[in-house]
Amino acid sequence: MTDMPYSIIGGGLMGAALAYHLASAGKKVLLIDDERVGRASGWNPGGVNPLHGPGFPGVMQDFYMDAFNQHLMHHGIIKDLSGIDFHHKVVERIFLANNKVELIALEKSLDFYNQLPNFSASIMDMNELSNFDDRISPNFEGALFTKGNMRLDSERFRLALLSSSRKLGAEILTGTLQEVFTRNKIVTAILVNGLKVSVSGLCMAKGAWENHPVDGWHPGYDLSIRPVIGDLLLVQSLGDPLKADISHGIKAVYQHDDHHYWIGGTRRESGILGPCTLSTKQELLRSVRDFLPGWKSFRVIGHSSAARPVSENELPVMGRAPSYDNGWVINGGGSKGVLLCLTMGRILTDLMMNKDVPTNLEKFSPRTLLRA
Ligand SMILES: Cc1cc2nc3c(=O)[nH]c(=O)nc-3n(C[C@H](O)[C@H](O)[C@H](O)COP(=O)(O)OP(=O)(O)OC[C@H]3O[C@@H](n4cnc5c(N)ncnc54)[C@H](O)[C@@H]3O)c2cc1C
């Protein structure tokens, strides 16, 4: 049994980060992924931002900070191991406010930024905003200007995690999980591409496809992970670069690299994954024109609608499946999976190795899955 691999189903950021941590802990790993269209990890702006998101301020506050620190700790190692530069970088961001109510809401973030080392924030009035970048619409009330969050190229980061895992001995296969074989609460083998492979354990990291049934897998939980679709355009800027990421509500422009930007975002409960529809593209372009009317010289070079895997309470999910001694799940990254993947992968590795993990994490797991 000990010579058999821990199998991970799903090579998005969650599965890839788990593979990296398990392989770093000296475990034999087999990761299976079937490269579904619309996976979240490939098409997203790669924000590593611990001071916004579901449960912040509140239950997720410390967890987000721990997640951010895991990035600081592991980026150099992952880059060196994989040889892949995923362009991680500290960014500045402007959060626009349409009116006084929105501005007061943004002001509440000031203390969170200013009390952290390497983070800062201030409020800008319209004069300061137009001096900063006169392409921003003059019709706003003001803005929150922040420094300290990070951004990375999410797809390159995913590939770097997979490559690092491989260098540490993990095997990565393209294929679909077809069946799970169990005996007396133990997962003994999986069927992939028609091949039966004996395993030491199994972790589902299937993102928005978590609820798709697999023969033989009856985990004893109902996670209700739902796909919340986010649409993004990738554009090439032909003029002067923008001086910061700029957003109004969930609509935003994020820098991708020196010449490319993401235009997002949306939250749709249904729709088609893959290339954006024409009307979605038009909606995104309209929204950017509303807050950045002076930014005109760019052209769309790519677009995608991808599925955020969102749990019922919008919080992450990780732990042992109640029906099995060696069956696990890692999911619920929602809109924060880039930030969360390394810390979730580390915690789940500790759980799988029967190491102690902080007990206060149990509240993040729907149906107390963590120690099921
Ligand atoms: C538009 C958008 C913007 C976002 N922005 C940010 C951001 O700025 N910051 C942030 O922190 N997070 C962000 N996120 C969230 C983040 O991208 C996700 O939470 C994270 O990528 C989820 O990773 P995952 O591995 O759980 O899922 P996915 O990336 O969807 O991966 C799941 C994988 O499982 C595989 N799979 C499924 N079923 C099977 C099967 N039966 N057999 C084999 N393989 C299977 C699929 O092929 C897929 O590769 C954003 C998401 C979107 C969509």
The ligand as an ORCA input file, in Angstrom:
! r2SCAN-3c Opt
* xyz 0 1
  C     -12.955     34.991    -14.068
  C     -12.286     34.503    -12.803
  C     -11.484     35.365    -12.075
  C     -10.847     34.921    -10.914
  N      -9.996     35.770    -10.269
  C      -9.325     35.330     -9.186
  C      -8.373     36.159     -8.545
  O      -8.062     37.254     -9.010
  N      -7.779     35.714     -7.416
  C      -8.070     34.488     -6.883
  O      -7.516     34.153     -5.832
  N      -8.934     33.660     -7.493
  C      -9.563     34.047     -8.627
  N     -10.448     33.224     -9.251
  C     -10.751     31.927     -8.638
  C      -9.749     30.819     -8.976
  O      -9.396     30.900    -10.326
  C     -10.390     29.456     -8.665
  O     -10.903     29.425     -7.351
  C      -9.372     28.320     -8.790
  O      -8.690     28.409    -10.011
  C     -10.088     26.984     -8.686
  O      -9.153     25.965     -8.905
  P      -9.615     24.450     -8.926
  O      -8.394     23.640     -9.106
  O     -10.491     24.147     -7.760
  O     -10.596     24.320    -10.195
  P     -10.277     24.310    -11.836
  O      -9.219     25.263    -12.116
  O     -11.574     24.478    -12.460
  O      -9.694     22.864    -12.043
  C     -10.472     21.690    -11.960
  C      -9.783     20.645    -12.827
  O     -10.406     19.372    -12.605
  C     -10.416     18.665    -13.835
  N     -11.459     17.610    -13.732
  C     -12.751     17.749    -13.339
  N     -13.362     16.554    -13.335
  C     -12.437     15.633    -13.733
  C     -12.464     14.207    -13.929
  N     -13.567     13.465    -13.701
  N     -11.328     13.578    -14.356
  C     -10.193     14.301    -14.580
  N     -10.112     15.654    -14.395
  C     -11.223     16.301    -13.981
  C     -10.713     19.743    -14.877
  O     -10.279     19.353    -16.158
  C      -9.912     20.935    -14.324
  O      -8.616     20.997    -14.892
  C     -11.069     33.610    -10.442
  C     -11.873     32.735    -11.179
  C     -12.468     33.168    -12.357
  C     -13.296     32.202    -13.173
*
